[in-house]
Amino acid sequence: MSGKIKKLIDEIVKKRARGIETIMVTTRTKLFMKGINVDTYTDTSEDNVEVVDKLHKIAEEMGVQL
């Protein structure tokens, strides 16, 4: 299945920001600082189990339930 990483990134940003643009930008920046370059993943990107696991851990740290 491709695109799972993009969906997880979008879900983390959406749930954490709750529609506030500045928090969306901040969340994307935090993901980048933790090693996830959000701009490199699209709906057709191949999924990497390590990145998916990392996103789940980051979401947990941010208090976002996936």
All heavy atoms as TSV, in Angstrom:
chain	resi	resn	atom	element	x	y	z
A	1	MET	N	N	0.849	-1.183	0.000
A	1	MET	CA	C	0.000	0.000	0.000
A	1	MET	C	C	0.893	1.243	0.000
A	1	MET	O	O	1.808	1.359	0.789
A	1	MET	CB	C	-0.875	-0.018	1.245
A	1	MET	CG	C	-1.764	1.171	1.371
A	1	MET	SD	S	-2.837	0.966	2.814
A	1	MET	CE	C	-3.196	2.651	3.139
A	2	SER	N	N	0.624	2.135	-0.885
A	2	SER	CA	C	1.406	3.366	-0.921
A	2	SER	C	C	0.583	4.527	-0.382
A	2	SER	O	O	-0.635	4.493	-0.375
A	2	SER	CB	C	1.859	3.662	-2.349
A	2	SER	OG	O	0.745	3.814	-3.187
A	3	GLY	N	N	1.272	5.545	0.093
A	3	GLY	CA	C	0.601	6.739	0.580
A	3	GLY	C	C	0.260	6.732	2.057
A	3	GLY	O	O	-0.275	7.714	2.572
A	4	LYS	N	N	0.583	5.665	2.767
A	4	LYS	CA	C	0.236	5.584	4.184
A	4	LYS	C	C	0.997	6.637	4.991
A	4	LYS	O	O	0.436	7.240	5.904
A	4	LYS	CB	C	0.529	4.187	4.737
A	4	LYS	CG	C	0.101	4.005	6.159
A	4	LYS	CD	C	0.250	2.580	6.618
A	4	LYS	CE	C	-0.284	2.440	8.035
A	4	LYS	NZ	N	-0.253	1.065	8.495
A	5	ILE	N	N	2.252	6.866	4.645
A	5	ILE	CA	C	3.050	7.859	5.362
A	5	ILE	C	C	2.436	9.246	5.202
A	5	ILE	O	O	2.286	9.984	6.178
A	5	ILE	CB	C	4.514	7.835	4.881
A	5	ILE	CG1	C	5.155	6.500	5.271
A	5	ILE	CG2	C	5.306	9.004	5.448
A	5	ILE	CD1	C	6.539	6.285	4.706
A	6	LYS	N	N	2.060	9.594	3.991
A	6	LYS	CA	C	1.423	10.895	3.731
A	6	LYS	C	C	0.142	11.040	4.540
A	6	LYS	O	O	-0.114	12.081	5.147
A	6	LYS	CB	C	1.137	11.020	2.230
A	6	LYS	CG	C	0.300	12.208	1.834
A	6	LYS	CD	C	1.079	13.494	1.869
A	6	LYS	CE	C	0.256	14.577	1.193
A	6	LYS	NZ	N	0.324	15.828	1.883
A	7	LYS	N	N	-0.655	9.982	4.601
A	7	LYS	CA	C	-1.907	10.023	5.358
A	7	LYS	C	C	-1.647	10.200	6.847
A	7	LYS	O	O	-2.349	10.953	7.520
A	7	LYS	CB	C	-2.724	8.761	5.094
A	7	LYS	CG	C	-3.305	8.723	3.702
A	7	LYS	CD	C	-4.019	7.426	3.427
A	7	LYS	CE	C	-4.440	7.362	1.959
A	7	LYS	NZ	N	-4.969	6.062	1.584
A	8	LEU	N	N	-0.626	9.520	7.364
A	8	LEU	CA	C	-0.281	9.661	8.777
A	8	LEU	C	C	0.198	11.076	9.090
A	8	LEU	O	O	-0.198	11.663	10.110
A	8	LEU	CB	C	0.798	8.646	9.165
A	8	LEU	CG	C	0.356	7.201	9.315
A	8	LEU	CD1	C	1.567	6.295	9.517
A	8	LEU	CD2	C	-0.611	7.048	10.472
A	9	ILE	N	N	1.036	11.623	8.225
A	9	ILE	CA	C	1.518	12.995	8.417
A	9	ILE	C	C	0.344	13.958	8.439
A	9	ILE	O	O	0.223	14.800	9.336
A	9	ILE	CB	C	2.521	13.390	7.318
A	9	ILE	CG1	C	3.827	12.610	7.487
A	9	ILE	CG2	C	2.782	14.904	7.330
A	9	ILE	CD1	C	4.786	12.727	6.316
A	10	ASP	N	N	-0.543	13.838	7.467
A	10	ASP	CA	C	-1.701	14.721	7.389
A	10	ASP	C	C	-2.594	14.589	8.619
A	10	ASP	O	O	-3.104	15.583	9.144
A	10	ASP	CB	C	-2.518	14.437	6.124
A	10	ASP	CG	C	-1.794	14.855	4.856
A	10	ASP	OD1	O	-0.806	15.617	4.949
A	10	ASP	OD2	O	-2.212	14.411	3.771
A	11	GLU	N	N	-2.763	13.370	9.099
A	11	GLU	CA	C	-3.610	13.133	10.271
A	11	GLU	C	C	-2.984	13.735	11.529
A	11	GLU	O	O	-3.680	14.352	12.333
A	11	GLU	CB	C	-3.833	11.633	10.457
A	11	GLU	CG	C	-4.859	11.309	11.507
A	11	GLU	CD	C	-5.197	9.832	11.561
A	11	GLU	OE1	O	-4.773	9.065	10.680
A	11	GLU	OE2	O	-5.905	9.443	12.509
A	12	ILE	N	N	-1.684	13.574	11.688
A	12	ILE	CA	C	-0.995	14.158	12.843
A	12	ILE	C	C	-1.137	15.676	12.829
A	12	ILE	O	O	-1.498	16.292	13.841
A	12	ILE	CB	C	0.495	13.756	12.856
A	12	ILE	CG1	C	0.632	12.266	13.166
A	12	ILE	CG2	C	1.271	14.589	13.876
A	12	ILE	CD1	C	2.039	11.714	12.952
A	13	VAL	N	N	-0.872	16.277	11.683
A	13	VAL	CA	C	-0.955	17.741	11.569
A	13	VAL	C	C	-2.383	18.212	11.825
A	13	VAL	O	O	-2.611	19.165	12.588
A	13	VAL	CB	C	-0.453	18.211	10.181
A	13	VAL	CG1	C	-0.730	19.690	9.979
A	13	VAL	CG2	C	1.024	17.911	10.022
A	14	LYS	N	N	-3.353	17.556	11.232
A	14	LYS	CA	C	-4.756	17.955	11.371
A	14	LYS	C	C	-5.227	17.857	12.819
A	14	LYS	O	O	-5.840	18.786	13.352
A	14	LYS	CB	C	-5.630	17.075	10.481
A	14	LYS	CG	C	-7.098	17.393	10.558
A	14	LYS	CD	C	-7.902	16.458	9.680
A	14	LYS	CE	C	-9.390	16.678	9.872
A	14	LYS	NZ	N	-10.184	15.708	9.121
A	15	LYS	N	N	-4.940	16.738	13.460
A	15	LYS	CA	C	-5.414	16.536	14.830
A	15	LYS	C	C	-4.700	17.445	15.817
A	15	LYS	O	O	-5.313	17.909	16.774
A	15	LYS	CB	C	-5.240	15.072	15.244
A	15	LYS	CG	C	-6.257	14.162	14.596
A	15	LYS	CD	C	-6.131	12.749	15.103
A	15	LYS	CE	C	-7.231	11.873	14.527
A	15	LYS	NZ	N	-7.154	10.500	15.052
A	16	ARG	N	N	-3.427	17.676	15.609
A	16	ARG	CA	C	-2.678	18.513	16.546
A	16	ARG	C	C	-3.022	19.987	16.369
A	16	ARG	O	O	-3.138	20.722	17.339
A	16	ARG	CB	C	-1.184	18.323	16.352
A	16	ARG	CG	C	-0.371	19.031	17.417
A	16	ARG	CD	C	0.991	18.388	17.564
A	16	ARG	NE	N	1.619	18.766	18.793
A	16	ARG	CZ	C	2.330	19.886	18.962
A	16	ARG	NH1	N	2.473	20.725	17.966
A	16	ARG	NH2	N	2.894	20.143	20.122
A	17	ALA	N	N	-3.205	20.424	15.142
A	17	ALA	CA	C	-3.427	21.844	14.864
A	17	ALA	C	C	-4.874	22.275	15.048
A	17	ALA	O	O	-5.136	23.442	15.323
A	17	ALA	CB	C	-2.978	22.173	13.450
A	18	ARG	N	N	-5.797	21.364	14.853
A	18	ARG	CA	C	-7.236	21.669	14.980
A	18	ARG	C	C	-7.635	22.882	14.141
A	18	ARG	O	O	-8.405	23.729	14.576
A	18	ARG	CB	C	-7.603	21.888	16.440
A	18	ARG	CG	C	-7.404	20.680	17.298
A	18	ARG	CD	C	-7.854	20.908	18.721
A	18	ARG	NE	N	-7.342	19.873	19.567
A	18	ARG	CZ	C	-6.511	20.059	20.580
A	18	ARG	NH1	N	-6.113	21.281	20.880
A	18	ARG	NH2	N	-6.096	19.056	21.290
A	19	GLY	N	N	-7.034	22.972	12.944
A	19	GLY	CA	C	-7.420	24.015	12.002
A	19	GLY	C	C	-6.673	25.323	12.134
A	19	GLY	O	O	-6.912	26.256	11.370
A	20	ILE	N	N	-5.768	25.438	13.083
A	20	ILE	CA	C	-5.019	26.678	13.276
A	20	ILE	C	C	-3.749	26.619	12.430
A	20	ILE	O	O	-2.887	25.765	12.640
A	20	ILE	CB	C	-4.680	26.893	14.767
A	20	ILE	CG1	C	-5.976	26.938	15.579
A	20	ILE	CG2	C	-3.866	28.167	14.949
A	20	ILE	CD1	C	-5.768	26.912	17.073
A	21	GLU	N	N	-3.654	27.525	11.478
A	21	GLU	CA	C	-2.579	27.502	10.482
A	21	GLU	C	C	-1.192	27.553	11.109
A	21	GLU	O	O	-0.293	26.828	10.685
A	21	GLU	CB	C	-2.758	28.667	9.495
A	21	GLU	CG	C	-1.754	28.686	8.365
A	21	GLU	CD	C	-1.897	27.515	7.416
A	21	GLU	OE1	O	-3.020	27.023	7.219
A	21	GLU	OE2	O	-0.864	27.076	6.870
A	22	THR	N	N	-0.981	28.404	12.101
A	22	THR	CA	C	0.351	28.510	12.694
A	22	THR	C	C	0.769	27.212	13.385
A	22	THR	O	O	1.948	26.846	13.356
A	22	THR	CB	C	0.433	29.677	13.692
A	22	THR	OG1	O	-0.603	29.542	14.665
A	22	THR	CG2	C	0.287	31.002	12.981
A	23	ILE	N	N	-0.180	26.518	13.983
A	23	ILE	CA	C	0.147	25.241	14.629
A	23	ILE	C	C	0.424	24.180	13.571
A	23	ILE	O	O	1.262	23.301	13.769
A	23	ILE	CB	C	-0.964	24.806	15.603
A	23	ILE	CG1	C	-1.088	25.832	16.737
A	23	ILE	CG2	C	-0.665	23.425	16.182
A	23	ILE	CD1	C	-2.218	25.576	17.700
A	24	MET	N	N	-0.245	24.264	12.427
A	24	MET	CA	C	0.033	23.343	11.329
A	24	MET	C	C	1.484	23.484	10.875
A	24	MET	O	O	2.186	22.490	10.700
A	24	MET	CB	C	-0.904	23.596	10.147
A	24	MET	CG	C	-2.301	23.158	10.349
A	24	MET	SD	S	-3.276	23.547	8.871
A	24	MET	CE	C	-4.823	22.813	9.316
A	25	VAL	N	N	1.918	24.714	10.704
A	25	VAL	CA	C	3.288	24.981	10.262
A	25	VAL	C	C	4.281	24.506	11.325
A	25	VAL	O	O	5.286	23.863	11.007
A	25	VAL	CB	C	3.483	26.488	9.956
A	25	VAL	CG1	C	4.938	26.814	9.690
A	25	VAL	CG2	C	2.621	26.894	8.778
A	26	THR	N	N	3.986	24.803	12.576
A	26	THR	CA	C	4.854	24.389	13.678
A	26	THR	C	C	4.953	22.870	13.759
A	26	THR	O	O	6.043	22.318	13.962
A	26	THR	CB	C	4.327	24.947	15.016
A	26	THR	OG1	O	4.246	26.365	14.926
A	26	THR	CG2	C	5.243	24.572	16.165
A	27	THR	N	N	3.849	22.183	13.581
A	27	THR	CA	C	3.840	20.726	13.642
A	27	THR	C	C	4.658	20.136	12.508
A	27	THR	O	O	5.441	19.200	12.713
A	27	THR	CB	C	2.395	20.187	13.601
A	27	THR	OG1	O	1.664	20.754	14.692
A	27	THR	CG2	C	2.364	18.676	13.714
A	28	ARG	N	N	4.511	20.672	11.313
A	28	ARG	CA	C	5.313	20.203	10.174
A	28	ARG	C	C	6.806	20.434	10.436
A	28	ARG	O	O	7.635	19.595	10.115
A	28	ARG	CB	C	4.878	20.902	8.885
A	28	ARG	CG	C	3.525	20.441	8.401
A	28	ARG	CD	C	3.125	21.182	7.127
A	28	ARG	NE	N	1.924	20.628	6.572
A	28	ARG	CZ	C	1.870	19.551	5.797
A	28	ARG	NH1	N	2.964	18.914	5.494
A	28	ARG	NH2	N	0.721	19.107	5.343
A	29	THR	N	N	7.137	21.564	11.046
A	29	THR	CA	C	8.528	21.864	11.379
A	29	THR	C	C	9.056	20.870	12.412
A	29	THR	O	O	10.182	20.386	12.297
A	29	THR	CB	C	8.661	23.306	11.902
A	29	THR	OG1	O	8.175	24.206	10.907
A	29	THR	CG2	C	10.100	23.649	12.245
A	30	LYS	N	N	8.242	20.557	13.410
A	30	LYS	CA	C	8.658	19.590	14.428
A	30	LYS	C	C	8.885	18.213	13.809
A	30	LYS	O	O	9.824	17.512	14.181
A	30	LYS	CB	C	7.622	19.511	15.544
A	30	LYS	CG	C	7.660	20.702	16.460
A	30	LYS	CD	C	6.675	20.566	17.601
A	30	LYS	CE	C	6.751	21.777	18.504
A	30	LYS	NZ	N	5.889	21.650	19.675
A	31	LEU	N	N	8.021	17.823	12.890
A	31	LEU	CA	C	8.213	16.548	12.205
A	31	LEU	C	C	9.538	16.559	11.438
A	31	LEU	O	O	10.280	15.573	11.451
A	31	LEU	CB	C	7.048	16.258	11.259
A	31	LEU	CG	C	5.723	15.881	11.917
A	31	LEU	CD1	C	4.606	15.857	10.880
A	31	LEU	CD2	C	5.833	14.530	12.608
A	32	PHE	N	N	9.829	17.668	10.784
A	32	PHE	CA	C	11.089	17.794	10.046
A	32	PHE	C	C	12.288	17.681	10.988
A	32	PHE	O	O	13.269	17.010	10.686
A	32	PHE	CB	C	11.126	19.123	9.285
A	32	PHE	CG	C	12.372	19.311	8.476
A	32	PHE	CD1	C	12.531	18.660	7.264
A	32	PHE	CD2	C	13.393	20.118	8.935
A	32	PHE	CE1	C	13.689	18.816	6.521
A	32	PHE	CE2	C	14.552	20.285	8.203
A	32	PHE	CZ	C	14.706	19.630	6.995
A	33	MET	N	N	12.186	18.319	12.144
A	33	MET	CA	C	13.280	18.285	13.108
A	33	MET	C	C	13.476	16.882	13.689
A	33	MET	O	O	14.568	16.549	14.133
A	33	MET	CB	C	13.024	19.303	14.217
A	33	MET	CG	C	13.150	20.736	13.733
A	33	MET	SD	S	12.666	21.982	14.935
A	33	MET	CE	C	13.758	21.630	16.280
A	34	LYS	N	N	12.441	16.081	13.652
A	34	LYS	CA	C	12.535	14.708	14.141
A	34	LYS	C	C	12.891	13.732	13.020
A	34	LYS	O	O	12.854	12.528	13.210
A	34	LYS	CB	C	11.233	14.307	14.819
A	34	LYS	CG	C	11.010	15.054	16.134
A	34	LYS	CD	C	9.782	14.574	16.834
A	34	LYS	CE	C	9.569	15.283	18.132
A	34	LYS	NZ	N	10.351	14.710	19.227
A	35	GLY	N	N	13.218	14.260	11.836
A	35	GLY	CA	C	13.714	13.429	10.755
A	35	GLY	C	C	12.698	13.048	9.697
A	35	GLY	O	O	12.983	12.220	8.838
A	36	ILE	N	N	11.514	13.651	9.727
A	36	ILE	CA	C	10.477	13.357	8.729
A	36	ILE	C	C	10.300	14.591	7.844
A	36	ILE	O	O	9.738	15.598	8.271
A	36	ILE	CB	C	9.123	13.006	9.397
A	36	ILE	CG1	C	9.270	11.862	10.401
A	36	ILE	CG2	C	8.072	12.704	8.339
A	36	ILE	CD1	C	9.626	10.529	9.807
A	37	ASN	N	N	10.795	14.518	6.613
A	37	ASN	CA	C	10.625	15.623	5.670
A	37	ASN	C	C	9.264	15.461	4.996
A	37	ASN	O	O	9.104	14.675	4.061
A	37	ASN	CB	C	11.752	15.632	4.636
A	37	ASN	CG	C	11.700	16.847	3.743
A	37	ASN	OD1	O	10.746	17.597	3.755
A	37	ASN	ND2	N	12.746	17.035	2.966
A	38	VAL	N	N	8.288	16.206	5.471
A	38	VAL	CA	C	6.904	16.029	5.031
A	38	VAL	C	C	6.717	16.301	3.545
A	38	VAL	O	O	5.788	15.764	2.927
A	38	VAL	CB	C	5.933	16.896	5.867
A	38	VAL	CG1	C	5.967	16.488	7.317
A	38	VAL	CG2	C	6.246	18.375	5.737
A	39	ASP	N	N	7.571	17.102	2.965
A	39	ASP	CA	C	7.426	17.450	1.553
A	39	ASP	C	C	7.856	16.329	0.607
A	39	ASP	O	O	7.556	16.376	-0.582
A	39	ASP	CB	C	8.226	18.723	1.233
A	39	ASP	CG	C	7.667	19.938	1.957
A	39	ASP	OD1	O	6.449	19.975	2.192
A	39	ASP	OD2	O	8.465	20.836	2.287
A	40	THR	N	N	8.548	15.328	1.113
A	40	THR	CA	C	9.028	14.253	0.243
A	40	THR	C	C	8.009	13.132	0.086
A	40	THR	O	O	8.188	12.267	-0.768
A	40	THR	CB	C	10.347	13.653	0.765
A	40	THR	OG1	O	10.130	13.107	2.062
A	40	THR	CG2	C	11.440	14.689	0.810
A	41	TYR	N	N	6.944	13.156	0.865
A	41	TYR	CA	C	5.960	12.076	0.815
A	41	TYR	C	C	4.683	12.534	0.124
A	41	TYR	O	O	4.158	13.600	0.412
A	41	TYR	CB	C	5.646	11.571	2.225
A	41	TYR	CG	C	6.856	10.982	2.900
A	41	TYR	CD1	C	7.564	11.704	3.842
A	41	TYR	CD2	C	7.314	9.722	2.552
A	41	TYR	CE1	C	8.692	11.174	4.450
A	41	TYR	CE2	C	8.441	9.183	3.146
A	41	TYR	CZ	C	9.122	9.913	4.090
A	41	TYR	OH	O	10.243	9.388	4.682
A	42	THR	N	N	4.211	11.702	-0.807
A	42	THR	CA	C	2.982	11.981	-1.541
A	42	THR	C	C	2.044	10.784	-1.413
A	42	THR	O	O	2.387	9.786	-0.781
A	42	THR	CB	C	3.266	12.233	-3.034
A	42	THR	OG1	O	3.767	11.016	-3.609
A	42	THR	CG2	C	4.276	13.351	-3.238
A	43	ASP	N	N	0.890	10.877	-2.046
A	43	ASP	CA	C	-0.071	9.774	-2.028
A	43	ASP	C	C	0.442	8.544	-2.767
A	43	ASP	O	O	-0.077	7.452	-2.593
A	43	ASP	CB	C	-1.407	10.215	-2.630
A	43	ASP	CG	C	-2.113	11.232	-1.738
A	43	ASP	OD1	O	-1.958	11.152	-0.511
A	43	ASP	OD2	O	-2.815	12.100	-2.281
A	44	THR	N	N	1.455	8.726	-3.597
A	44	THR	CA	C	1.994	7.592	-4.361
A	44	THR	C	C	3.361	7.127	-3.855
A	44	THR	O	O	3.945	6.223	-4.435
A	44	THR	CB	C	2.101	7.958	-5.849
A	44	THR	OG1	O	2.949	9.104	-5.992
A	44	THR	CG2	C	0.731	8.240	-6.449
A	45	SER	N	N	3.845	7.743	-2.782
A	45	SER	CA	C	5.139	7.342	-2.219
A	45	SER	C	C	5.053	5.943	-1.628
A	45	SER	O	O	4.065	5.587	-0.980
A	45	SER	CB	C	5.564	8.309	-1.114
A	45	SER	OG	O	5.743	9.598	-1.608
A	46	GLU	N	N	6.110	5.175	-1.843
A	46	GLU	CA	C	6.175	3.841	-1.254
A	46	GLU	C	C	6.302	3.967	0.262
A	46	GLU	O	O	6.977	4.853	0.765
A	46	GLU	CB	C	7.365	3.067	-1.812
A	46	GLU	CG	C	7.174	2.632	-3.240
A	46	GLU	CD	C	6.005	1.667	-3.412
A	46	GLU	OE1	O	5.859	0.742	-2.586
A	46	GLU	OE2	O	5.242	1.854	-4.368
A	47	ASP	N	N	5.651	3.061	0.959
A	47	ASP	CA	C	5.686	3.093	2.410
A	47	ASP	C	C	6.923	2.382	2.945
A	47	ASP	O	O	7.364	1.374	2.402
A	47	ASP	CB	C	4.425	2.447	2.984
A	47	ASP	CG	C	3.192	3.281	2.696
A	47	ASP	OD1	O	3.329	4.508	2.593
A	47	ASP	OD2	O	2.106	2.708	2.584
A	48	ASN	N	N	7.450	2.926	4.011
A	48	ASN	CA	C	8.604	2.375	4.691
A	48	ASN	C	C	8.175	2.091	6.125
A	48	ASN	O	O	7.748	2.996	6.838
A	48	ASN	CB	C	9.751	3.384	4.656
A	48	ASN	CG	C	10.997	2.898	5.329
A	48	ASN	OD1	O	10.955	2.146	6.286
A	48	ASN	ND2	N	12.131	3.353	4.831
A	49	VAL	N	N	8.296	0.852	6.549
A	49	VAL	CA	C	7.829	0.438	7.873
A	49	VAL	C	C	8.519	1.237	8.975
A	49	VAL	O	O	7.882	1.618	9.961
A	49	VAL	CB	C	8.054	-1.077	8.072
A	49	VAL	CG1	C	7.659	-1.508	9.457
A	49	VAL	CG2	C	7.301	-1.870	7.025
A	50	GLU	N	N	9.795	1.521	8.802
A	50	GLU	CA	C	10.533	2.287	9.811
A	50	GLU	C	C	9.964	3.695	9.970
A	50	GLU	O	O	9.836	4.199	11.084
A	50	GLU	CB	C	12.010	2.355	9.443
A	50	GLU	CG	C	12.714	1.019	9.532
A	50	GLU	CD	C	14.154	1.083	9.051
A	50	GLU	OE1	O	14.656	2.190	8.745
A	50	GLU	OE2	O	14.772	0.013	8.982
A	51	VAL	N	N	9.614	4.332	8.862
A	51	VAL	CA	C	9.058	5.689	8.909
A	51	VAL	C	C	7.664	5.660	9.530
A	51	VAL	O	O	7.326	6.522	10.346
A	51	VAL	CB	C	9.026	6.327	7.504
A	51	VAL	CG1	C	8.360	7.697	7.540
A	51	VAL	CG2	C	10.428	6.441	6.933
A	52	VAL	N	N	6.872	4.661	9.188
A	52	VAL	CA	C	5.533	4.528	9.766
A	52	VAL	C	C	5.637	4.361	11.277
A	52	VAL	O	O	4.922	5.023	12.040
A	52	VAL	CB	C	4.764	3.342	9.119
A	52	VAL	CG1	C	3.476	3.064	9.870
A	52	VAL	CG2	C	4.483	3.622	7.653
A	53	ASP	N	N	6.543	3.504	11.735
A	53	ASP	CA	C	6.735	3.305	13.171
A	53	ASP	C	C	7.194	4.590	13.845
A	53	ASP	O	O	6.733	4.937	14.939
A	53	ASP	CB	C	7.754	2.195	13.431
A	53	ASP	CG	C	7.234	0.812	13.082
A	53	ASP	OD1	O	5.995	0.643	12.958
A	53	ASP	OD2	O	8.065	-0.100	12.919
A	54	LYS	N	N	8.094	5.303	13.186
A	54	LYS	CA	C	8.602	6.561	13.720
A	54	LYS	C	C	7.472	7.586	13.853
A	54	LYS	O	O	7.382	8.295	14.858
A	54	LYS	CB	C	9.711	7.100	12.821
A	54	LYS	CG	C	10.467	8.265	13.385
A	54	LYS	CD	C	11.667	8.589	12.515
A	54	LYS	CE	C	12.518	9.645	13.154
A	54	LYS	NZ	N	13.733	9.912	12.392
A	55	LEU	N	N	6.588	7.637	12.863
A	55	LEU	CA	C	5.458	8.567	12.919
A	55	LEU	C	C	4.506	8.225	14.060
A	55	LEU	O	O	3.983	9.117	14.727
A	55	LEU	CB	C	4.712	8.576	11.585
A	55	LEU	CG	C	5.376	9.382	10.482
A	55	LEU	CD1	C	4.707	9.117	9.141
A	55	LEU	CD2	C	5.345	10.871	10.805
A	56	HIS	N	N	4.296	6.946	14.295
A	56	HIS	CA	C	3.442	6.533	15.415
A	56	HIS	C	C	4.056	6.969	16.750
A	56	HIS	O	O	3.342	7.447	17.640
A	56	HIS	CB	C	3.209	5.023	15.397
A	56	HIS	CG	C	2.174	4.599	14.416
A	56	HIS	ND1	N	0.819	4.779	14.612
A	56	HIS	CD2	C	2.286	4.007	13.205
A	56	HIS	CE1	C	0.150	4.320	13.592
A	56	HIS	NE2	N	1.019	3.846	12.707
A	57	LYS	N	N	5.358	6.836	16.891
A	57	LYS	CA	C	6.046	7.252	18.117
A	57	LYS	C	C	5.990	8.766	18.286
A	57	LYS	O	O	5.758	9.275	19.386
A	57	LYS	CB	C	7.493	6.768	18.105
A	57	LYS	CG	C	7.618	5.280	18.300
A	57	LYS	CD	C	9.058	4.821	18.218
A	57	LYS	CE	C	9.123	3.289	18.279
A	57	LYS	NZ	N	10.467	2.785	18.029
A	58	ILE	N	N	6.191	9.504	17.201
A	58	ILE	CA	C	6.137	10.962	17.259
A	58	ILE	C	C	4.726	11.415	17.629
A	58	ILE	O	O	4.552	12.332	18.452
A	58	ILE	CB	C	6.581	11.574	15.912
A	58	ILE	CG1	C	8.072	11.341	15.683
A	58	ILE	CG2	C	6.269	13.076	15.867
A	58	ILE	CD1	C	8.560	11.696	14.285
A	59	ALA	N	N	3.722	10.784	17.045
A	59	ALA	CA	C	2.337	11.141	17.365
A	59	ALA	C	C	2.064	10.937	18.848
A	59	ALA	O	O	1.428	11.769	19.499
A	59	ALA	CB	C	1.371	10.320	16.515
A	60	GLU	N	N	2.559	9.837	19.380
A	60	GLU	CA	C	2.375	9.548	20.799
A	60	GLU	C	C	3.040	10.628	21.655
A	60	GLU	O	O	2.461	11.101	22.629
A	60	GLU	CB	C	2.960	8.174	21.123
A	60	GLU	CG	C	2.679	7.712	22.531
A	60	GLU	CD	C	3.211	6.323	22.777
A	60	GLU	OE1	O	3.121	5.463	21.892
A	60	GLU	OE2	O	3.740	6.102	23.892
A	61	GLU	N	N	4.263	11.028	21.272
A	61	GLU	CA	C	4.974	12.078	21.987
A	61	GLU	C	C	4.212	13.403	21.958
A	61	GLU	O	O	4.238	14.166	22.913
A	61	GLU	CB	C	6.356	12.294	21.371
A	61	GLU	CG	C	7.336	11.187	21.596
A	61	GLU	CD	C	8.623	11.365	20.809
A	61	GLU	OE1	O	8.813	12.436	20.182
A	61	GLU	OE2	O	9.448	10.439	20.812
A	62	MET	N	N	3.544	13.676	20.835
A	62	MET	CA	C	2.800	14.915	20.668
A	62	MET	C	C	1.403	14.843	21.277
A	62	MET	O	O	0.678	15.834	21.271
A	62	MET	CB	C	2.675	15.267	19.182
A	62	MET	CG	C	3.948	15.666	18.528
A	62	MET	SD	S	3.647	16.096	16.797
A	62	MET	CE	C	5.227	16.760	16.330
A	63	GLY	N	N	1.029	13.687	21.754
A	63	GLY	CA	C	-0.294	13.541	22.354
A	63	GLY	C	C	-1.400	13.380	21.331
A	63	GLY	O	O	-2.563	13.657	21.611
A	64	VAL	N	N	-1.040	12.924	20.141
A	64	VAL	CA	C	-2.011	12.738	19.074
A	64	VAL	C	C	-2.329	11.256	18.983
A	64	VAL	O	O	-1.445	10.420	18.879
A	64	VAL	CB	C	-1.449	13.223	17.716
A	64	VAL	CG1	C	-2.399	12.889	16.579
A	64	VAL	CG2	C	-1.174	14.707	17.766
A	65	GLN	N	N	-3.610	10.940	19.038
A	65	GLN	CA	C	-4.020	9.551	18.934
A	65	GLN	C	C	-4.399	9.224	17.487
A	65	GLN	O	O	-5.254	9.860	16.904
A	65	GLN	CB	C	-5.219	9.279	19.853
A	65	GLN	CG	C	-5.513	7.838	20.044
A	65	GLN	CD	C	-6.505	7.622	21.177
A	65	GLN	OE1	O	-7.203	8.537	21.581
A	65	GLN	NE2	N	-6.564	6.416	21.666
A	66	LEU	N	N	-3.712	8.255	16.926
A	66	LEU	CA	C	-3.954	7.857	15.535
A	66	LEU	C	C	-4.911	6.702	15.467
A	66	LEU	O	O	-5.034	5.895	16.300
A	66	LEU	CB	C	-2.639	7.485	14.852
A	66	LEU	CG	C	-1.616	8.608	14.748
A	66	LEU	CD1	C	-0.311	8.078	14.150
A	66	LEU	CD2	C	-2.129	9.730	13.891
